[in-house]
Amino acid sequence: MPPFVLPFPQIDPAIFTLDLGGFSFSLRWYALAYIAGLVLGWRMIVALMRRPRLWPAQTPPMTPDQPEELLTWMTLGVILGGRIGYVLFYNPAQFLANPAEIFAIWEGGMSFHGGFLGVILGVVGFAWRKGAPLLSVGDAVALAAPLGILFGRLANFINGELWGRPTDVPWAMVFPHAGPEPRHPSQLYEAGLEGLVLGLVMWWLALRAGWLRRPGALIGVFFLGYGLARSFVENFRLADEQFRSAANPLGHVIRFGSQPDAWGLTMGQILSLPMVAIGLGFLAFAMTRRQA
């Protein structure tokens, strides 16, 4: 055990609970993170629509009141896509045996990649319905996305879930329900890289470098930045239980070698690395087009 281990903050995952006779309702930090991310993201997009000079030909892709409808599409995409993605990508056998658990979203279990695909479909549906320029709408949504990721990963930390691998770094933590070993607080790594750092870079590019005038450029930055950050943090994050075994303790879905500690790729990396290629493709497309 390292000489210094940071204590895990004892924060109740439920902010409050209402007990109404035979029925109880809890507002959890996990749910609040989704709500805050969506609502603040909506307000950020509204603010962008009120700054015409940022957009091609000084014409925003939406009126300031249209992002409210976009919020509905995004909410459905995040919830449905996140849950379906988790069921399909991470634990299909368990949910096939217990299909009723698919709808127990309040118990946790959401896939970022599934939610991301859901948001993409929502943005495409909204842009098609409104006749809005798809790439510019996508750029606006991409700018708001890191804030939602930041809140979501902080909620994972409060829940004491998705913890990291055992380590002896000075900032290691002993997580509830994760055994006595000090571990990487990998949720905070993701919050910092995928949320805070990526968000600051993207907002600087939008407000200072004028990249919103290159439709698709910020979509590319988000794909590239998230794919690289998530792939890196997967080296410190403990893989989901269903992927781990005595012969494969690191939970690599693809292994290059037969030893238990052989180098390999986790499910998170398999799903994230294609985002790097897609991001580079969007950036190449945006940068080779004539700037408006």
N, C-alpha and C positions, 0 to 999 in steps of 0.2 A: 504494500500500500504506500502511495506517495506520502511525504511528510506533511503536505497540506492538502486537504480535501474540502472543497466548498460545500457548505450545507445546502441541501435542496430546499428551496422556500416552500413552506407548508401553506399553499394557497388552495382553498377548496375549489374544485372544478365547477361547483354550482355557486353562482353569485347569490341567489336566494331561492327558496323553495316555498311554494304555497300549498298548504295541506287543506283541501276542501272536502272534508269527510272521507269518502271513499275514493277521492281523486286527488292526486298531487301533481303540481307542475313546477319544474325547475328551469330557471334561466341559467344556462351554462356559459362559461367563457368561450367554449368552442363555437356555440351558436352565435354569440355576440361578435366574435371575430369575423364570421361570414357576413353578418348584418353590417358591421362597421365598414368592412372592406368594400362591400357593394354600394352602400350609401355614400361614403366619402369618395369612392371612385366616380360615382354618378355626378357629384358636385364638382369634381375636378374636370370632368369632361364638359360640363356646362360652362365652367370658367374658360376652357379652351375655345369653345364656340363663340365666346364674346370677344375674342382677340383675332380679328380677321387677318391682321398682318402676318400671322404665323403660318397661314395656309396658302396653297397654290392659288395664284391670281387673287389673293386676298379674299378668298371665298371659302368660309368654313363648310365642311361636309354636311352639317346639320344646323337647324335652327336651335336656339338655346332651350326650347321646350321639348325637343325631340329626344334628348338623352333619357328622359323619364320613361319613355316607352322602350328604349334600348335596355334600360335597367331590368325590365320585366323579362326580356329575352335572355339577358345575361344570367339573371337569377335562376331561371329554369335550366339553363345550360350548365351552370356550376353545380347545382344540386343533383340533377339527373345524371349528368355526365360524370361527376365525381363519384357518385355511388356506383353506377354501372361499371365505371372503369375499375373501381376497387374490386368489385365482384369478379370481373373478367380477368384482370391482370394479376391480382394478388391472392385470391382465395376462392377460386371457382368450386373446388371440391366441397368445402364447408357449406357454401350457400346452396349448392345442389342438394346436399343432404338436409339442409334446414332452410328451405326457400322463404319462410316467413321472416327470417332474420334480414333478408335483403332490404326490408322497409324500415328497419330499426336504425335510422340515421343518427338518432340522438345518442346511440352507444359508440359513435365514432366509426371510422373506417371510410375515408374518402381518398380517392386518388387524384393527385394534382393533374396528372396527364389526362385522365378521363374528364375532369372538370374543364381542363383547357380545351379539349376537343369539343365539349359541350358549348363553351363560350364561342369558339370559332363558328360552329353551326348557328348559334344565336345571332352573331354579328352578320353572317351571310344572309340569314333569313330576314333580319331587320333591313339591311341595305337593299336587298332585292325588293322588299315590300315598299320601301320609301323611295326607291330610285336614287339612293345616296351613293357617292363614290366609295366602293368597298375598301380600297387600300387606305384611304384617309380615315374612314371610320375605324378601321383596324388599328391604325397608328394611335388614335385617341384612346382606344381600349387598352392597347399595349402600354401606354403611359400610366394608366391607372392600375394595371395588374400588380406591379411590385408592392404596392401598399397593401393589397389584399393578402399577398403571400406573407408579408411581414407579420400581419395580425394573425394569420393562420398558424404560422410556425411558433409564434409566442404562445398561442393557445395550446399547441401540442406540448410545449414545455410545461405550461401550467398543469396540464393533464398528466404529466409524467409519462408520456408515451413517445414512441419513435426515438428512444434513447440511442446513444452511441456505443461503440465498442469499448471494452475495458482498456484503461490507459493509466499511465503514471504522471501525466502532465499536472502542473500545479493547480489548474482550474478544474480538475476532474470532480465529478459529483456522484454520490450514491443515490440512485433513483429508487423511489418506492416500487416494489414489485419487480425489480430488476436484479435482485440478488445483492450480495455484499460488496461486489467489485466496484471501485470507482470507474466512472465512464465518461467519455466525451459528451458534453452537452451539445450534441449535433443539431438539435432543433435551433439553438441559438446561432450556430454557424450558418444554417440555412436562412434564418431570419436576417442575418447581417449581409450575407452575400447575395441571395436571391431577392431579398426585399430592399434593404436600405441602400447597399452599394449600387445595385443594378438600377434602382429607382432614381438615385441622384445622378448617375451617369446619363440616363435617358432624359431626365428633365433638363439637364445642362445642354444636351444635344438639341432638344426641342426649343428651348427658350433662348439659348445663346448662339448655337451653331446653325439654326434655321432648318433643321432636318425635317420638320413637318411639311416643308415645301417640296420634299422628295417623297411622294407617296410610296409607302411600303418600307421605307428605311428603318423606322422605329420598330416595325414588326420584326424586321431582320435582327435588330439589336436585341430585342427581347428574346427571340428564339435562341440566338447565339449565346447571349449572356446567361440565360437560365440553363441551357444545356451544359455549358462549361461549368457553371457553379454547382449544379446538382451532381454532375459526374464527379467533380472533385470531392464534395462532401460525402458522397457514398463510400469513400475510402475510410471514413471515420464513423459512419452510421451503421448500426447493427441491422442486418437484413431481417425481414419479417420471418417469424418463427417457422412458417411452413416451408421456407427455403433452406433452413439450417438442419444439420444433422451432425453426428459424431465424425463422419467422414468429410463433411463439408461445413465446418463451423462458421465460416464467413458468409455463407449463403450465396455463393456465386452460382448464377444460373448457367453461365458458360465458364468452364475452367480450362486453363492452359497448363495441364500437368495433372498427375494423379495424386499428389500429396494433399493432405487436408488444408495446408496453407498455400496451395498453389495460386498463382495470380489468375484473376478471372474478371468477369463482369457480373454485376448485380442486376436485378430487374430494373432498378432505378436508372442505371447507366444504359441498359439496353433501350429503354424508352426515351432517354435524354439525348444520347449521342446523335440520333437522326435529326434532332432539333438544331444541332450545330450546323449540319449540312444545309438544312432548310433555311436557317438564318443567313448563312453565307449567300445562298441563292437569292433571297430577298434583297440583301444589301447590294449584290452585283446588279440586279435588275434596277433597283432604285438609283444607283449611282451612275449607271450608263444612260439613263433617260435624261432628257433635257430638263433642267430645273425651271419650274414656273416662277 
